[in-house]
Amino acid sequence: MIRSLLLVGISSCLWCCTAEVPTPQAPVAAPTEPAFNNPVIKDKFTADPAALVYNDTVFLYTGHDEAAVEGRFYQMNEWLVFSSTNMVDWQEHPVPLRIADFAWAKGDAWASQAIERDGKFYWYVSVEHATIPGKAIGVAVADHPTGPFRDAIGQALVTNDQTTATDIFWDDIDPSVFVDDDGQAYLFWGNTKAYYARLKPNMIELDGAIQVIEGLPHFTEAPWIHKRGDWYYLSYAYQFPEKTAYAMSRSIHGPWAYKGILNELAGNSNTNHQAIIEYRGKSYFIYHTGGLQPFGGSYRRSVCIDYLNYHPDSTLKRVVMTSEGIQKQ
């Protein structure tokens, strides 16, 4: 009997020693909130972005929305400039250009684009002309991408009486400038009608007649030209409220083949204004929304950045607008 009890006790101990012991589970980490990089400027309202890559730095040019919370239209008196070397952290520079810097203009610091040529920086802007009814395009110049900029010619480069394809007085807005591989520069602009013209090498005079661009269905405004390989891309604001659409061509002169929607409605902003750049091997779509809260909206907009991607046939993938934005480069 005693021997049997001893054997049972020994067996019980062996079972206890060899039984599988549950492995302690590591504590489950609490989910972390992602970094919301959009909008990229969070301390003021910015709109109508354009961007320039120069000396491995991205310079972001924007309008400045200053409308009151209850405002029913744009209040824009100056343009702003920011710089970054990683596309996420942006340094603001002193105000580089104001409506007051154009003696012939009386208001509306609307969409613009800056470009470098032969060590000078030329900034093409939309304004309200003081004496010629309607919108106009001016050009400023500086020795550095952050300015200060000054009026390059003392008068408008394009005025409403030069464009007659439509009867509206606000068709001379949203200038976009592009220098082709052969060194020829072009200016694109328009509202309801898309225009373009050659620029002389001095970048402050038109070189020839103003042309109307065909093949852009539901063109509203905001043309932007970029090139990749042998393809030219013309993106633009489509319908109203605005989406972004695009067309492609083998020539800067067209014909342009419409390819479809690139970016959807920008949330609670009725406008949709884009810039497209390549930086350190990646392509970026820069745009604005009304997403900066509180009080963001159609007249208090904010610049955002997301990735731009291509299909194998060189057409563009639809942009995915995100709160997270992009990662540091």
C-alpha distance (Angstrom), angle and dihedral (degrees) to the residues before:
residue distance angle dihedral
M1 . . .
I2 3.77 . .
R3 3.81 90.1 .
S4 3.81 90.5 51.9
L5 3.78 92.6 50.8
L6 3.78 90.7 49.5
L7 3.80 91.4 51.9
V8 3.80 91.1 49.5
G9 3.81 90.9 50.2
I10 3.78 92.6 48.8
S11 3.83 91.3 49.3
S12 3.79 90.8 49.9
C13 3.79 91.2 51.9
L14 3.80 91.8 48.3
W15 3.83 90.4 51.3
C16 3.81 90.6 50.2
C17 3.76 91.8 50.8
T18 3.80 96.7 46.3
A19 3.83 100.0 39.2
E20 3.81 113.8 113.3
V21 3.78 110.8 -99.5
P22 3.84 114.6 -147.6
T23 3.80 112.2 -107.9
P24 3.80 111.5 -119.0
Q25 3.78 110.6 -109.5
A26 3.78 119.4 -129.3
P27 3.78 112.4 -116.4
V28 3.82 112.9 -95.0
A29 3.77 109.9 -111.4
A30 3.76 115.2 -124.2
P31 3.81 111.4 -110.9
T32 3.77 112.0 -97.7
E33 3.77 122.0 -137.0
P34 3.82 111.0 -113.5
A35 3.77 120.7 -117.3
F36 3.78 107.5 -96.6
N37 3.80 103.6 -148.9
N38 3.82 94.7 170.9
P39 2.96 123.6 118.9
V40 3.80 91.5 38.2
I41 3.82 94.7 -156.3
K42 3.78 111.5 50.1
D43 3.81 106.3 168.4
K44 3.82 97.7 65.4
F45 3.78 140.5 13.7
T46 3.81 115.6 -91.1
A47 3.80 130.7 -178.3
D48 3.81 147.0 173.3
P49 3.81 96.9 34.1
A50 3.78 126.5 -153.2
A51 3.79 125.4 174.7
L52 3.78 138.5 -159.7
V53 3.81 127.9 -166.2
Y54 3.79 110.8 -146.9
N55 3.80 129.5 160.7
D56 3.82 91.3 -8.3
T57 3.80 91.0 -56.5
V58 3.79 127.4 109.5
F59 3.79 115.7 -135.3
L60 3.80 114.3 -160.3
Y61 3.81 117.6 -157.4
T62 3.80 119.1 -165.8
G63 3.74 144.2 164.7
H64 3.80 118.5 -114.7
D65 3.80 117.2 -123.5
E66 3.79 109.2 -150.8
A67 3.80 101.8 162.8
A68 3.79 117.7 140.1
V69 3.79 117.1 -104.8
E70 3.78 90.1 -102.9
G71 3.82 92.2 41.5
R72 3.79 119.6 136.2
F73 3.80 99.1 -163.5
Y74 3.79 142.1 27.9
Q75 3.78 121.4 -70.6
M76 3.79 107.4 -168.4
N77 3.80 124.0 156.1
E78 3.80 104.5 156.3
W79 3.77 145.7 23.5
L80 3.80 126.1 -123.7
V81 3.80 135.2 -149.3
F82 3.80 131.1 -155.6
S83 3.81 132.0 177.0
S84 3.79 135.5 -153.2
T85 3.78 140.6 173.4
N86 3.81 95.3 -162.9
M87 3.85 104.2 34.5
V88 3.82 91.7 -120.8
D89 3.81 107.5 64.6
W90 3.80 110.9 57.8
Q91 3.79 128.1 -167.2
E92 3.77 116.4 -152.8
H93 3.79 117.4 -141.5
P94 3.82 128.7 -157.0
V95 3.80 113.7 -73.3
P96 3.83 102.5 -77.7
L97 3.81 101.7 -167.2
R98 3.80 139.1 15.6
I99 3.78 136.0 -175.6
A100 3.80 86.7 -110.8
D101 3.82 88.9 65.4
F102 3.81 88.5 70.7
A103 3.81 106.7 67.1
W104 3.82 91.0 -166.3
A105 3.83 95.0 53.0
K106 3.80 127.5 82.5
G107 3.78 105.3 -170.3
D108 3.80 154.6 -42.0
A109 3.81 113.0 90.4
W110 3.79 92.8 -154.9
A111 3.81 132.0 164.7
S112 3.79 120.7 -26.2
Q113 3.80 145.5 165.9
A114 3.81 133.0 -150.3
I115 3.80 127.9 -154.6
E116 3.80 137.6 178.9
R117 3.80 122.1 -122.2
D118 3.81 125.6 170.8
G119 3.79 93.6 -21.2
K120 3.81 94.9 -48.7
F121 3.79 127.2 103.3
Y122 3.79 118.6 -137.0
W123 3.80 120.2 -164.3
Y124 3.81 118.6 -164.1
V125 3.80 113.7 -160.0
S126 3.83 142.0 -178.4
V127 3.81 117.1 -125.2
E128 3.79 142.9 156.1
H129 3.80 111.0 -101.1
A130 3.79 115.5 -126.7
T131 3.81 98.5 -145.4
I132 3.82 108.7 13.5
P133 3.83 108.2 66.7
G134 3.77 113.8 -113.4
K135 3.76 140.8 23.5
A136 3.78 122.8 -39.2
I137 3.77 141.0 -171.9
G138 3.77 120.8 -121.2
V139 3.78 131.6 -175.6
A140 3.79 128.3 -143.5
V141 3.79 128.5 -171.6
A142 3.80 136.3 -152.6
D143 3.78 140.8 171.1
H144 3.82 93.1 -128.9
P145 3.82 131.0 41.4
T146 3.81 91.1 -118.6
G147 3.79 93.7 49.5
P148 2.89 146.4 177.3
F149 3.81 88.3 -130.8
R150 3.79 126.2 -160.3
D151 3.79 133.4 -167.0
A152 3.81 104.5 -83.1
I153 3.83 99.6 -155.7
G154 3.81 108.8 13.5
Q155 3.79 92.4 -120.5
A156 3.79 140.8 53.9
L157 3.78 120.4 -69.6
V158 3.83 92.2 -151.2
T159 3.82 127.6 18.2
N160 3.79 132.5 -173.5
D161 3.79 94.5 -104.8
Q162 3.83 89.7 63.3
T163 3.82 94.5 61.5
T164 3.78 117.6 60.7
A165 3.82 104.1 160.8
T166 3.81 88.4 104.0
D167 3.80 133.8 24.7
I168 3.80 95.8 -132.4
F169 3.80 119.2 109.0
W170 3.82 96.5 -141.4
D171 3.82 100.4 61.6
D172 3.82 93.8 104.2
I173 3.80 98.4 76.8
D174 3.81 141.0 102.6
P175 3.81 101.3 45.0
S176 3.80 117.7 -160.5
V177 3.78 122.5 -175.3
F178 3.79 128.5 -157.3
V179 3.81 131.9 -177.8
D180 3.80 112.0 -153.9
D181 3.79 126.0 -143.4
D182 3.81 91.2 -96.1
G183 3.81 91.2 56.6
Q184 3.80 96.3 -105.5
A185 3.82 112.0 137.8
Y186 3.80 124.4 -147.9
L187 3.78 134.4 -167.6
F188 3.82 119.9 -146.8
W189 3.81 125.2 -173.3
G190 3.79 144.9 135.1
N191 3.78 152.8 119.7
T192 3.83 120.7 -124.0
K193 3.82 85.1 -12.8
A194 3.80 123.1 54.6
Y195 3.81 117.1 -139.8
Y196 3.76 136.0 -175.1
A197 3.80 137.9 177.7
R198 3.76 139.1 175.0
L199 3.79 118.7 -101.8
K200 3.78 123.5 -140.8
P201 3.81 116.3 -117.5
N202 3.81 89.3 -98.2
M203 3.85 87.7 65.0
I204 3.81 92.2 -138.8
E205 3.82 101.5 83.8
L206 3.79 133.8 58.3
D207 3.78 113.9 -118.5
G208 3.79 106.4 -148.4
A209 3.77 137.8 -24.7
I210 3.78 126.5 -19.7
Q211 3.81 110.4 -110.2
V212 3.82 129.2 -152.1
I213 3.81 114.2 -133.3
E214 3.79 117.4 -134.8
G215 3.79 130.8 -165.1
L216 3.82 98.4 53.9
P217 3.82 107.5 116.5
H218 3.81 116.4 -151.2
F219 3.81 92.0 3.2
T220 3.79 108.9 -178.3
E221 3.82 107.3 163.4
A222 3.82 144.5 -68.8
P223 3.82 104.2 85.0
W224 3.80 115.2 -170.3
I225 3.81 125.2 -176.8
H226 3.78 125.7 -155.5
K227 3.79 133.3 159.7
R228 3.81 132.4 -145.2
G229 3.76 120.2 178.5
D230 3.79 108.5 -39.7
W231 3.80 94.4 -24.1
Y232 3.79 128.3 97.1
Y233 3.80 116.6 -155.1
L234 3.80 124.6 -156.9
S235 3.80 112.1 -169.3
Y236 3.79 121.6 -176.7
A237 3.79 146.9 164.6
Y238 3.81 109.2 -81.9
Q239 3.83 125.5 -153.4
F240 3.81 121.7 -31.2
P241 2.98 127.3 -54.9
E242 3.75 79.5 40.2
K243 3.76 132.7 -114.4
T244 3.81 120.4 175.4
A245 3.81 119.3 -110.9
Y246 3.78 132.0 175.0
A247 3.78 144.7 -154.7
M248 3.80 133.0 -161.1
S249 3.78 135.4 -143.8
R250 3.79 140.5 171.9
S251 3.83 88.5 -135.7
I252 3.77 133.5 47.5
H253 3.80 85.8 -131.6
G254 3.81 93.8 56.3
P255 2.91 152.4 -169.0
W256 3.80 88.4 -148.4
A257 3.80 119.5 -150.2
Y258 3.79 113.7 -151.6
K259 3.82 111.4 -127.7
G260 3.79 105.1 179.8
I261 3.78 143.8 -107.4
L262 3.79 117.2 -15.7
N263 3.81 101.7 176.3
E264 3.79 131.0 18.0
L265 3.79 128.7 -132.5
A266 3.79 108.9 -51.8
G267 3.78 97.9 -121.8
N268 3.77 112.8 -104.4
S269 3.82 94.5 -4.2
N270 3.79 116.2 97.9
T271 3.82 91.1 -155.9
N272 3.79 128.7 64.4
H273 3.80 117.7 -164.5
Q274 3.81 122.5 176.2
A275 3.77 143.5 -167.8
I276 3.81 124.2 -171.0
I277 3.79 124.4 -157.5
E278 3.78 140.2 160.5
Y279 3.79 117.8 -134.5
R280 3.79 127.6 175.5
G281 3.76 92.8 -15.6
K282 3.79 98.9 -48.1
S283 3.79 131.2 97.2
Y284 3.78 122.8 -131.2
F285 3.77 135.4 -161.2
I286 3.80 112.0 -150.7
Y287 3.80 117.9 -167.2
H288 3.79 143.6 141.5
T289 3.78 135.3 -110.0
G290 3.79 135.8 173.9
G291 3.77 89.1 -112.3
L292 3.80 103.1 117.8
Q293 3.77 105.9 102.2
P294 2.89 144.2 -116.6
F295 3.79 103.1 40.8
G296 3.81 100.1 -1.0
G297 3.80 117.6 146.7
S298 3.79 146.0 115.5
Y299 3.80 94.0 -37.8
R300 3.81 96.4 32.6
R301 3.80 103.5 52.5
S302 3.80 134.4 167.8
V303 3.80 133.9 -150.3
C304 3.81 119.2 -115.6
I305 3.82 133.1 -178.7
D306 3.80 130.3 -150.1
Y307 3.79 134.9 162.4
L308 3.80 123.1 -82.9
N309 3.81 116.9 -147.8
Y310 3.81 135.4 -171.7
H311 3.78 133.3 -141.7
P312 3.84 117.5 -129.0
D313 3.83 89.3 -100.9
S314 3.85 89.8 58.2
T315 3.79 95.3 -107.7
L316 3.79 116.0 130.7
K317 3.78 125.9 -102.1
R318 3.78 114.6 -130.9
V319 3.79 111.7 -92.7
V320 3.79 116.5 -109.1
M321 3.80 108.9 -144.1
T322 3.79 111.1 -147.3
S323 3.78 139.8 179.9
E324 3.81 89.9 -139.6
G325 3.79 93.5 56.9
I326 3.78 117.4 -175.2
Q327 3.78 136.3 -28.8
K328 3.78 125.4 -112.2
Q329 3.80 115.6 -83.5
